[in-house]
Amino acid sequence: MRTTEQLTRIFGQEAADRVSTARLLVVGAGGIGCELLKDLSMSGFQHIEAVDLDTIDLSNLNRQFLFQRRHIKRPKAEVAIQAIRDFNPGIDAHARQANIKEPTFDVDWFVQFNLVLNALDNLDARRHVNAMCLAAHVPLIESGTAGYLGQVTVIGGGTECFECQPKAAERKTFPICTIRSTPSAPIHCIVWAKNYLFAQLFGERLDEDEDMAAEADAENMEELEQLREESRALANLADAMGSPGFARVVFDKVFSSDIARLLSMPDMWEHRQPPTQLHYDELEATSSNASASPATHTALSMADAFALFKHTAARLAQRLTAGDQGALAFDKDDDDALHFVAATASLRSYVFGIEQTSIFETKAMAGNIIPAIATTNAVVAGMMVTQAIMVVSGQLPRCHTAYVAYNSKRSRCVLSEPLAAPNPRCSVCRRRYLTLRVADLSRTTLGDVVDYLHMLAETENSLHLGEDISVVEGSRILYDLDFEDNMPKSLEELGLGRGKMITVAREDFEDDLPISATVPVVLSIAGPRAADDNPDLDIEGFELIPEFAPLPPPVADETAPDADQLHFADDDVAVVVGDSDDEYAPLGHEENVDNISDELAKRKLCDFGARYESPVKRRAVATDDETTISD
């Protein structure tokens, strides 16, 4: 094969052999994922598995070039894998339409791969894959794009992990997959309301009713016909513009008929909560006292959202029909446009069971949406493949973090730097990752696990955590000396199945403890080995635990304000940061401030954390004139 010859000339025969035998996992088959799968298949990699939950939408086709119109509504991973098989018929490639966080994808599943490549568009999934790769001791290549910006880095072998640097609130980018059919976050609903519904009704209409007969076949005739019906229905809405029944026509189409169409595809909801169809007459009867001018900083109720929708739809239709302009453009400072987007996004959130947002939050998100750029995706995917070749060929020290940073003043748009060392205070990679094998989850209790950990203290596999320990799962406390209620409960009762992780930490600290005794242990729950003599409980992976360096002493920053009492005074907003506590994540993580309703306070908290790396506790309480971070 010519690709193998080229690899041999550039990287050597050993590298080419390792590339051809390496098993790769690609998580995500969207904008970056399509380019990545194509590049991997044409670069000598022969064993690839792709996982993606989403299906192909019409809006994906302008940048995800493995997909065509005849593929709409089909699983992304399945179509992408079939496409690379066409490029390279001899390739061993497989697809899974699934959520990477499902229990099926536990440590034993991850450990079968030589390398994992992330092509994801959300923070939560990235954090999960990062933790699973640390637990399975498998290297990870992380990537991301936002407009003309992009980044690729390698995680593993003593480098910093995805969580080593604090993450601010997730960037407001197009989620690229779920806007039209399967939203799962408020931003998805806002993008749908702004870029799809508002644009189709009052702006420049997208031409989605092109002739698709040439690409039709027996498998997708029904899907294509549904798309034609949707396009015709959208066109018919213009006929009702300005009439008293305009709001009802729009409502019945997007919140009733379209939802009924989605519900008619049961396969789409096999792994998701199905939406709820709304009915105009029912909301009309229950929203007679609702306000068309609701509060800006509180989430809209369904009644208020319905009243605001009717009011703004009539106002915008009147402006469009009475004026001489051909179309309206969304402007976040245009109250009619903003309130229409906020109302329809809120109603769509109720349909899909998604958290509600206020008009103020909608304005912030709708004004900061960055479109995906196909060229950036292609450049990032190419850099990922270069890094992948070096990782699987044992040349990790040669890898680097690469950035795509378009700037007309620079002669280069791709920059690189050496891989960074781990953050010694990272709450994720400064952990000892082991595998806890459980023969019977329904019979093994949490007490059995705690007793087993204490028993290990008398063996060569001691965790060095002492007698006084705590056991947590995420933010849920399962056990400590003052809370033993869960001890008699089985792991199954506690929801601790395959793929779950529990963290065991020492509670009694002494000055002369060895470093290993201060590092918590993360136990990844897995099933027993395929053997007849499996014990009820077993822990594996002691030989893979790295050496941890002592924590550096905290560096005093003379410019930092006193952390005991810090006030920001601006627009009647004061932010008070209490005593620091190393048990909590650094300020700047979005979960520390997700309960604060005031966006100004959030921004200042994140800015403060980025400058001074001051930890705060997670509990946030918002009052009328003050936002307080407290115990």
N, C-alpha and C positions, 0 to 999 in steps of 0.2 A: 504494500500500500504506500502511496506517495507520501501521505501524512506521516507515517512512521519513519520514512527516510529523512524527511525534513526535521522531525524531532530529534533523530539520532545525530544529525549534523550540528544542531544548535545546542542540545542538552546532553548528548551522549547516549550510548546504547542502553546503559542501565536505566536512565531516566525514561527512555522510550518504552522499555519493557514494563516499568512500573506504571506508567500511564495507561498502557493497554490492559493491565490487570486490575487497576484500582477500581473500587466500588464507590460511587459518588451518590450522594443524596442532594437533590435540589429542592428547596422549600420555596414554593411560589412559581407560578407559570404565567405571570402577567407581563408588564412592560420590560423589566430587566430579565425575568425568567425566560421569556421567548428568545431574546437575543443570546442569553447564556446557554440554553439548551442547544441552540443551533451551533454556537461556537464550540461547545464541548464535543458535539457529535462529529464535527469536522476537524478536530484537533487530536484525534487518536484515542480519546476515552471511549471505552467499549461497554462499560457497565454503569448505567445511570438509572436512578429511580427519582421520579418527580411526584411531589405532593402538593395539591392545591384544592381548596374547597369550592372555589367559585366556578360559575359558568360564563360563557362568552356572551358579551353584550355588543350591540351595534356600535356603541361609542368606543369600544376597544380597538376597532379595526384600523384606526388611523395611525397606530403606533405598535401594535402587537402583530407583527407581519406573518406569523405562522397561522393566523386565523383568517378565514374568509366568511362571506355572508352565509354560506350554506352551513357554517359551523355554529351559528348563533343559537344560544341556549344549551349548547353541549358543554361538557366539562372541559375546562381549560387544560388540565394536565393530560387528559386522554388525547385531545386533538394535538397538543404540542408534541407529545411523544410519538404519535403516528407521523407527524411531519418530519421529525428527525430520523425516523426509520426510513422514510422515503429518501432522505439525503444519504443515509448510510444503511443500506439494507441488512448488513451483517451485525448491527449493533444490538446489544442486550439491554433494552430499555423498557421500563415499566412505569405505569401511571397509577396514582391513587387519588380519587376525589374524596378528600377527608380533611378534617381539622387536625393540624399537627399536634394539638394539645390533647387529642383523644388518648385514653389509657392504653390503647393498642400500641402506641408509639412510646414504649418504655425504654429503659436503659438497655435491655437486651436487644431491642430492635435497633437503636442507634449504634451500638457497638459493632454491628456487622459492616459499617461503612468505614472507609479509609479517610473520607473527607465529607464535610457538610457545607453546602453553599446556600446562603440566605439570599433570597430575592423577594423579600417581604415588604409590605407597605404599612405595617402598624407596629407600634412599640411593644404591645403586650406579647405578641407572637415572637418577636425578636428576643425579648427577655427570656421567654420559655425555652427557645432553641439554644440560647446561650447557656442556660442552666443545664439542659440535657446534655450538651456537648461536654461541659465541664464534668458532669457526673459519669459520662461514658468515656471520658478521656479521648475524645475524637476532635481533631482540629476543625475549626470553623472559619469560613471566609464570609465576612459581613459586608453588605453593600447597601447603598441608598442613593437616591437622586431627588432633587427638588429643582425643577426648572433647568437652568444651565449649570447647576452645582451637582457634584457627585463625589462619592467616597468609596474606597475599598480598603479593607484591612484584614489581617489574619489574626485569629485568636487561637492560642494554644502554644504549648512548649515554652511556658514562662513569659508570655506576653500579657498585656493588659486585656481584660475581658470587656464585653459590651457594657457592663455596669460600672467599670472603673471610673468613668467620668460621669458626673451628675447629668441627668437628662432633664431639660426643661419640658414644658408641656409639648405634646406632639405637634410637629409642624402641620399647618393647615394645608395639606396637599390633596389633590384628587385621589380618592381611594382606588380609582381605576377599574374596579371590578363590580362593585355592589350597588352603585348609585341607582340604577334603574329597577333592579328586581329584588335585591336582598340586602337592604341597608341594615347595619348593626350598630351605628354610632350616630350621635346628633349631627356631625359634620356631613355624613352621607345624605341625610334628609335636607340639610341646608343647600348642599351642592345641587341636589335634585330640584329643589324649589327655585333656585336662582338660575342655574345654567340650563335647565330643561324646561320646567313649566313656565316660568316667567318669559324666557326667551321664545318659547313656542307660541305663547298667547299674545305677547305685547312687543316682542323684539323681532330680530331677524330670524325667520324660521329656518330650521335645518331641513334639508331635502332627504327624508328618510323613506320615500315611497318610490325608489328607483325600480326599474324593471329587474326582477331577480329570476325570471323564468329560465335563463340560460344555465343557472347554477342549481336549479331545483332537482331533487331526486326523491326517491320514495321515502327516504328516512326523514327528510326535513320539510316535506310539503305542508304539514300541519303547522309547523313553527313559522314558516314563511307566510302562510295565509293569516296567521294571528298578527304578524307584523304589518301586513297590508291593512288589516282591519283597524289596527291601532293608528296607523297613519291617516286613514280616511276619517276616523273619529276626531283626530286632532284638527284636521282641516275643517270639519263641520262645525267646530266650536267657533270659528271666525264668523259664521253666519248669525250666531246669536249675540255677537258683540254689541253692547249698548242696549240690549233688550232687558226688560225686568227679570227675565228668567236666566240671564247669563250665568250668574253665580251657581245656580242649581245645575245647569248643564255641565259646567266645569267640574263641580263637586261629584256629580254622578259618574262622570267619566273617570276621574283620577283616583277617587276614594271608594268607588263601588265597583264599576265595571272592570277596571284594570286589576283590582285586587281579586275579584272573582276569577279573572283569567289566570292570575298567578296561583290561586288555590286549586285550579283545575290541573296543575302539574304536581302531583304528590311527591315525585322523586326529588323535587327541589327542596322539600321540607323534611326530608328524611333525617337530616342532621341539624335542622334549624327549627325555631319556633315559628309556626305559620302566622301570617298576618290576620288582622281582624277587619272585616268589611264594615264600612260606616254607611249609615243611611240618613239622607238629608232630612226627611220628615221627622225622624226621631230626635235629631239634634235641634231642629227647628222648635220642637215642642218643649225641649228642656233648657233652651238658652234664651228665653224671652227677656230675662233680666240681665243678661250678660252685657258687658261693656265693650264697645268698639274702640275704646281708648284705654286699654289696660295699663297697669304699671310697667315701667320699662325694665326694672331690675328683678322681677319675680317671674317664675316660669308661668307660661300661659295655661290656664285650665282649658279643657276641651270646649266648654261653652264659650269662653272668651276668644279662643282661637277661631271657632266657627263664626262668631259675630264679626271679628276682625277680618276674616276672609271675605265674608259677604260685602262688607263695607269697602274694602280696598279693591276687590275685583270690580265693583261698580264704578269706583272712582277712576281706576286705570282705564277701563273700557270707555268711559266718558271722555277722558283726556285723549285717547287714541282716535276715537271717532270724530271728536270735535276739532282737533288740531289739524294742521297741515303737514305735520311730520309723518314720515312713513312708518316709523317704528320707535319704540321707547327703549332706552338703554338703562340697564340696572345701575343705580347709583346709591351707595349705602347712606348718603345724606339726603336722598329723596324719601320722605316719610311714607308715601304711598307704596313705593317699590319695596322699601325695607319691611314695612308691616305686612305686605302681601307675602313676601318670602318667609317672614317669621311665622305667620299664621299657617301657611300651607306646610312648612317644615314641621311645625308643632303637630298638626293633624296627622301627618305621615308618621311622626314618632309614635303617636297613639296607636296607629294602625299596626306598627311593627314592634310595639312594646319596648320602645327606646326611651331613655332618660330625656326629660324635657329641658329646654333652654329658654332663657329670657330673651326679650328683644335686644337688650344690650349685648348679650353673648352672641346672638345671631349676627348682629352688626359687626362684631369683632371678627368672627369666623368668615363671614361672607366677603369681607374686605381684604382678606389675606390668603386667598386661595391661589396656589401656584400650579400652573398647568404642567403636565408631564411632557418632556421633550424626547422624541424618539432617538435623536442623535446622542444625547447624554446617556440614555439607556444602553446604546450600542457601545459607546466608549467604555463605560463602566463594566459591561459584560466582558469585553475584551481584556480589560485589566484583571478581572477575576480569573479568567482562564490562564493567563500568564502566571498568576500567583498559585493557582491550583497545580500547574505542572511542577513548580518548584517545591510545593508542599509534599506531594505524593512521591517525588523523587528524592526526598530527604534533604532538601536544600532550604529548610525553613530560615536559617540565618540570613539568606539572601533576600527574603521577602521584605516588603515595606508597606507602609500605608500610603496610598495614592489618592490624590484629590483632582477632581475636574473643577476648575475655577475660572470661568470665562471672564476676562477683563480685557477690554480693548487696549489698555495701557501696558499689558504684559506681552512679551514675545512668545510665551508658552502658556498653554491652558491646562496642562497636566503637570502637577507638582507631586513630589514624594518626600517622605521622611522615614527614618528607621522605625521599626516597630517599638512601641513604648513598653517599658517594664510595668508590671502590675501595680496598681495603687495599693500600698500596704494597708490602707484602711478600707478597702473595698468590702462591702458586706456580702458579696457573692463569691468572688474567686478566692478570698482568704478564708476558705473553708476546706475541711477534709471530706472529700466525696467518696462514699462507700456504697455498696449495694446490699440491701437487706432482703434476703430471700425468705419468703414465708410459704410454708407448705399448704396451709389452709387458713385463708383470711377470715372465714366465718367462725373458726374455732380459736384462733390465736387472739388473745386480748392485749390491750395496751400494757397491762400489768406484766404479761409474759415478756414483752419487749423490754420494759424497764428492768425486770429481774435479769434478763439475759445480758443487758448492758453492764449491770453490776457484777455479774458472774465473770464477764470478760476481764474485769479489773484484776482478777487473780491469774490471768494468763499472759502469754507473750503478746497477745493481740489487744492488750488493754488500750482503751481510748484515753486514759489519763484525765478523765473528767471528774473524778471524785464521786462521793456518795450523793452530794447535793446537786442535782441536775434539773434542767427544765427541758420539756419536749414541746415543740410548736410546729404547726403546719401553716405556712404563710403567716398571717397575722392572728391565727387562732391558737390559743394556749390549750394544749392537750393535758399537760401534767407539770406540776412542780410540787414542792413539799407542802404548800398551802392549798393545793387544788388537786385532789385525788379522785374526783367524781368519775372520771373516765377509765380508771384502772380496770374495773371488771368488764368493760365494754369490748366487744370484738373489733378488730380493725375494720371489718366490713360495716359494722354499725356506725363507726366513726367516719365512714366515707374514705377510708385509706386503702384504696385498691392499687393495682398495678399502675405504675407511672407517677404516683404521688411521691412527694418528698417531705420528710420530716427532719427538723433540725434539732440536734441535741447539744446543749451548751452547759458549761460549768456555771454554777451559781455562787460558789464560795471561792473568791480569788485571794491569793497570797502573794507576797512580794517575790518569793524565791521559786515560783513555779517555772518549769521548763516551757519553752515557747509552744510546744505541741499541746500542752495542757490548757492553753488559753484560746486555742483555735476551735471553734465549734465544728461539729460533725454533721454532715448532711447525708441522710440515709435514703437512697432511692429504692422504693418498694418494688420487688420483682417476684416472679413465680419461682418455684424450685427448679433445679437442674433436672435434666432428663435422666434420672437414675433411680434405682429401686430403694436405695438406702438414704434418701434425703432426710436430714434432720428437720424438726419443726421450724427452727430458726437458724439462720446462718448469715454471716457477714463476710463479704468479699471485697477485695481491692486494696488491702493494706499495703501491698508492695507498690502501688501506684501513687501513694500520697507523697506530694513534693515536700521539700524542705522549705520552711517559712522563716524569713528573716525577722529579727525583732522589730517591733513597731518603733519608728523614729519618734523622738520627743516632739510634742507640739511646738510649732514655731510661732513665737509671739509676733504679731503684726502691729507695729506701733501706730499704723494709720487706722487700724480697726477700732470701731467704737466699742464701748463696754457692752458685752453680751448680756449682762444681767438685766439691763433695762434699755432697750433701743427703741426710739420713737421716730417715725417718719411723719412729718406734718405736711399735708398737702390735700387740699380739697376736703377738709374735715375727715381725713382718713388717717388713723394712727395705727402703726403695726408694732406690737410689743413682742419681743423675742425673749423667752425666759432662759433659765439655766440650760447649758448644753449637756448632752448625755450621749456618749459614744455608742450606746446601744441602738440609736436611731439613725436613720439614713441621713446623709448630708443634705442641707438645705439646697433646693434646686431640683430635687426629685419631685415630679408632679404629684405623687401621692401625698406629700407632706402638706400640700396646700389645696387639695381638691375639694375641701369643704368650705373654702373661703369664697364667698359670692362676689366680692369686689375685685374686678380685674386689675385695678391699680395696685391693690395690696398684693395680689399674686405676683405681679411683675416686679414689685420692689423686693419681695421676699426672694424671688429667684435671682435677681441682680445681686442682692446682698450675699446669698449663698455662693454665687459664682466668684465673688471677690474675696470673701473671707473664709469660705469652706466651714461655716459654723453649723454644727448639727442642731436640729430642733426636734421636738417631739411631734408626733403625727397628728395629734388632736387639734383641730382648729375650730374656734367658736367665733361666729360673726355676730356683732351687735349693730345697733343703728349708727353709732358714731365711732366704733372701734373694732378692729379685727385683732384677736389675741391668739397667740400660740401659747398653750399652757399645758401643765401636767394633766 
